[in-house]
């Protein structure tokens, strides 16, 4: 992932990743794009996996040598400790299914250049240079497909270990791609060759690029990369880190405080403070914190890509297993309010996250914590049939106050929460409407 300071893009009400070179405009929205993106829009939850040799010493993936906290040579010595001795791809896929996630993204190759699969373009891979001695990517992809989980592969465009990449490891490796086009073409042939392996061998549902900020769209051949992906798999989708040639945006860690002006977006978030496994990082988020962030994300029309970092032997840290299993218990209980829904009420109508069924006749209200008193809906201009607790069907009583017969302003809806139906993490109410949702957005008689 990008280990850089996040900046506030003034043109958008949204936190975005640190600045990158300006690329070409994103593809124009179309019926074909809408069809390709539909599974992503419905999925809501994905699991991100950062796994590589950086788990051996428990240090930052690639950035630890980029930022001179460790030499590149010492970083690469971790190749000798990556065993994958307890790696069980089927158990990983089962855990992901248990979490409720509909897709997964795994780091096929980070900026350090170490591939998880048996690439034919060089020998810097888990099968050829580590005690694991085998391709660890293919069996996981196979396990995901057995579970009907969409496959996403993270692929770093940059490769800070490749001798022809204009990197920083030695003064002789620094060069301008335009000033030394032959050398840059050699790197392009390498990177495009590895990408072709990803395309043809794994046929991902989702391509999750990273590292595009170091070169322009033209230098990356971004338009051609997009075309090659879609020519092989017209249903594939591409994240937004391909210099303007992706399909959706991917902010990391920082959550927007107003609804983004984006059709598709995904918040990538760590379960502690690190992307990969770091033994000293014990600052794990609680299941409630994850669930409340998740509710906010889907209320704003986005997906959550929640990250875990397995150890070098292939085991997943117990706190991350706990988070995913607790998240799964909650998502399965409240599935109808999560999966296949659309963004909920605009801010001001309800003090909390909300989602809507696609036909807008079911409104779902997410109640943070364990509220004891009634909750309030404002500006609801559609008759209510009934209100129930999601997961139990327990009815909730409500009343409408302040409605004046001659005024178009709706009254306030006060909803009582059944005390015996509260969820340990977040209760969800289903407001069943007589007609598709209609909201009053006026000033209530004020000038």
MOPENOR-V348320 format. One record per residue. N is the residue number from 0. OMEGA is omega in whole degrees, -180 to 180 (NA if undefined). Layout:
n->N omega->OMEGA
n->N omega->OMEGA
This chain:
n->0 omega->-179
n->1 omega->-178
n->2 omega->-175
n->3 omega->-180
n->4 omega->177
n->5 omega->180
n->6 omega->179
n->7 omega->178
n->8 omega->-173
n->9 omega->-178
n->10 omega->-177
n->11 omega->176
n->12 omega->-166
n->13 omega->173
n->14 omega->-179
n->15 omega->-179
n->16 omega->-177
n->17 omega->-169
n->18 omega->177
n->19 omega->177
n->20 omega->-177
n->21 omega->179
n->22 omega->178
n->23 omega->179
n->24 omega->177
n->25 omega->180
n->26 omega->180
n->27 omega->179
n->28 omega->-178
n->29 omega->178
n->30 omega->180
n->31 omega->179
n->32 omega->178
n->33 omega->179
n->34 omega->179
n->35 omega->-173
n->36 omega->-171
n->37 omega->-180
n->38 omega->179
n->39 omega->179
n->40 omega->-179
n->41 omega->-170
n->42 omega->177
n->43 omega->-174
n->44 omega->173
n->45 omega->176
n->46 omega->178
n->47 omega->179
n->48 omega->172
n->49 omega->-178
n->50 omega->-180
n->51 omega->-175
n->52 omega->179
n->53 omega->178
n->54 omega->-177
n->55 omega->177
n->56 omega->-178
n->57 omega->-179
n->58 omega->-177
n->59 omega->-179
n->60 omega->176
n->61 omega->-177
n->62 omega->-179
n->63 omega->176
n->64 omega->176
n->65 omega->-178
n->66 omega->174
n->67 omega->175
n->68 omega->178
n->69 omega->178
n->70 omega->178
n->71 omega->179
n->72 omega->179
n->73 omega->177
n->74 omega->-177
n->75 omega->175
n->76 omega->179
n->77 omega->175
n->78 omega->-177
n->79 omega->-178
n->80 omega->-178
n->81 omega->-173
n->82 omega->-173
n->83 omega->-172
n->84 omega->180
n->85 omega->-177
n->86 omega->179
n->87 omega->-176
n->88 omega->178
n->89 omega->178
n->90 omega->174
n->91 omega->-178
n->92 omega->177
n->93 omega->179
n->94 omega->179
n->95 omega->176
n->96 omega->-180
n->97 omega->-180
n->98 omega->-176
n->99 omega->-177
n->100 omega->-180
n->101 omega->178
n->102 omega->-180
n->103 omega->173
n->104 omega->179
n->105 omega->-178
n->106 omega->176
n->107 omega->175
n->108 omega->177
n->109 omega->-177
n->110 omega->180
n->111 omega->176
n->112 omega->-177
n->113 omega->-177
n->114 omega->176
n->115 omega->-180
n->116 omega->-177
n->117 omega->180
n->118 omega->178
n->119 omega->-175
n->120 omega->173
n->121 omega->-178
n->122 omega->-179
n->123 omega->-176
n->124 omega->177
n->125 omega->-179
n->126 omega->-171
n->127 omega->-171
n->128 omega->-178
n->129 omega->176
n->130 omega->177
n->131 omega->171
n->132 omega->-178
n->133 omega->173
n->134 omega->180
n->135 omega->-179
n->136 omega->-176
n->137 omega->-179
n->138 omega->178
n->139 omega->176
n->140 omega->178
n->141 omega->-180
n->142 omega->178
n->143 omega->-177
n->144 omega->175
n->145 omega->-180
n->146 omega->-179
n->147 omega->176
n->148 omega->-179
n->149 omega->-175
n->150 omega->174
n->151 omega->179
n->152 omega->172
n->153 omega->179
n->154 omega->179
n->155 omega->175
n->156 omega->179
n->157 omega->179
n->158 omega->-172
n->159 omega->177
n->160 omega->-176
n->161 omega->-176
n->162 omega->-180
n->163 omega->175
n->164 omega->-180
n->165 omega->-172
n->166 omega->-170
n->167 omega->-172
n->168 omega->178
n->169 omega->180
n->170 omega->-178
n->171 omega->-179
n->172 omega->180
n->173 omega->175
n->174 omega->178
n->175 omega->-177
n->176 omega->-180
n->177 omega->-179
n->178 omega->-180
n->179 omega->-173
n->180 omega->-180
n->181 omega->180
n->182 omega->178
n->183 omega->178
n->184 omega->177
n->185 omega->178
n->186 omega->179
n->187 omega->179
n->188 omega->178
n->189 omega->-176
n->190 omega->178
n->191 omega->176
n->192 omega->177
n->193 omega->179
n->194 omega->176
n->195 omega->176
n->196 omega->179
n->197 omega->-177
n->198 omega->-172
n->199 omega->-176
n->200 omega->-173
n->201 omega->178
n->202 omega->-175
n->203 omega->171
n->204 omega->-176
n->205 omega->174
n->206 omega->-177
n->207 omega->-178
n->208 omega->175
n->209 omega->176
n->210 omega->-174
n->211 omega->-174
n->212 omega->-175
n->213 omega->-179
n->214 omega->-178
n->215 omega->176
n->216 omega->179
n->217 omega->-179
n->218 omega->179
n->219 omega->-174
n->220 omega->-172
n->221 omega->-180
n->222 omega->-180
n->223 omega->177
n->224 omega->178
n->225 omega->-179
n->226 omega->-179
n->227 omega->179
n->228 omega->-175
n->229 omega->176
n->230 omega->179
n->231 omega->-178
n->232 omega->-177
n->233 omega->-179
n->234 omega->-177
n->235 omega->173
n->236 omega->-171
n->237 omega->179
n->238 omega->-170
n->239 omega->-177
n->240 omega->176
n->241 omega->176
n->242 omega->175
n->243 omega->-177
n->244 omega->177
n->245 omega->-175
n->246 omega->-176
n->247 omega->-176
n->248 omega->-173
n->249 omega->173
n->250 omega->179
n->251 omega->175
n->252 omega->-174
n->253 omega->-176
n->254 omega->179
n->255 omega->179
n->256 omega->170
n->257 omega->-176
n->258 omega->-180
n->259 omega->177
n->260 omega->-175
n->261 omega->-180
n->262 omega->-180
n->263 omega->177
n->264 omega->-173
n->265 omega->174
n->266 omega->174
n->267 omega->-167
n->268 omega->177
n->269 omega->175
n->270 omega->169
n->271 omega->177
n->272 omega->-172
n->273 omega->177
n->274 omega->177
n->275 omega->-179
n->276 omega->173
n->277 omega->-171
n->278 omega->-177
n->279 omega->-179
n->280 omega->-179
n->281 omega->-177
n->282 omega->-178
n->283 omega->174
n->284 omega->178
n->285 omega->175
n->286 omega->179
n->287 omega->180
n->288 omega->178
n->289 omega->-178
n->290 omega->-179
n->291 omega->176
n->292 omega->179
n->293 omega->179
n->294 omega->178
n->295 omega->-178
n->296 omega->-177
n->297 omega->176
n->298 omega->177
n->299 omega->175
n->300 omega->-178
n->301 omega->173
n->302 omega->172
n->303 omega->174
n->304 omega->-171
n->305 omega->-170
n->306 omega->168
n->307 omega->-179
n->308 omega->179
n->309 omega->176
n->310 omega->-178
n->311 omega->178
n->312 omega->178
n->313 omega->176
n->314 omega->179
n->315 omega->-179
n->316 omega->-176
n->317 omega->178
n->318 omega->179
n->319 omega->174
n->320 omega->179
n->321 omega->180
n->322 omega->-177
n->323 omega->-180
n->324 omega->177
n->325 omega->176
n->326 omega->-180
n->327 omega->177
n->328 omega->-180
n->329 omega->-177
n->330 omega->180
n->331 omega->178
n->332 omega->-174
n->333 omega->-173
n->334 omega->-176
n->335 omega->180
n->336 omega->-173
n->337 omega->-168
n->338 omega->179
n->339 omega->178
n->340 omega->175
n->341 omega->-179
n->342 omega->-173
n->343 omega->-173
n->344 omega->170
n->345 omega->-179
n->346 omega->-180
n->347 omega->-179
n->348 omega->-179
n->349 omega->-178
n->350 omega->180
n->351 omega->178
n->352 omega->175
n->353 omega->175
n->354 omega->-180
n->355 omega->168
n->356 omega->-176
n->357 omega->178
n->358 omega->176
n->359 omega->177
n->360 omega->175
n->361 omega->179
n->362 omega->-178
n->363 omega->-178
n->364 omega->-179
n->365 omega->-174
n->366 omega->-178
n->367 omega->178
n->368 omega->179
n->369 omega->-177
n->370 omega->-177
n->371 omega->-175
n->372 omega->179
n->373 omega->173
n->374 omega->-170
n->375 omega->171
n->376 omega->-180
n->377 omega->172
n->378 omega->179
n->379 omega->-174
n->380 omega->179
n->381 omega->179
n->382 omega->178
n->383 omega->173
n->384 omega->-178
n->385 omega->176
n->386 omega->-179
n->387 omega->176
n->388 omega->180
n->389 omega->178
n->390 omega->179
n->391 omega->-176
n->392 omega->180
n->393 omega->179
n->394 omega->176
n->395 omega->179
n->396 omega->179
n->397 omega->173
n->398 omega->-180
n->399 omega->180
n->400 omega->174
n->401 omega->179
n->402 omega->179
n->403 omega->-172
n->404 omega->-175
n->405 omega->-177
n->406 omega->176
n->407 omega->-177
n->408 omega->180
n->409 omega->174
n->410 omega->177
n->411 omega->179
n->412 omega->176
n->413 omega->-175
n->414 omega->176
n->415 omega->-178
n->416 omega->177
n->417 omega->-175
n->418 omega->-177
n->419 omega->-177
n->420 omega->-177
n->421 omega->177
n->422 omega->179
n->423 omega->-177
n->424 omega->-178
n->425 omega->177
n->426 omega->178
n->427 omega->176
n->428 omega->175
n->429 omega->177
n->430 omega->-180
n->431 omega->-173
n->432 omega->179
n->433 omega->-179
n->434 omega->175
n->435 omega->-175
n->436 omega->173
n->437 omega->-177
n->438 omega->170
n->439 omega->-176
n->440 omega->-178
n->441 omega->-175
n->442 omega->175
n->443 omega->178
n->444 omega->177
n->445 omega->178
n->446 omega->NA
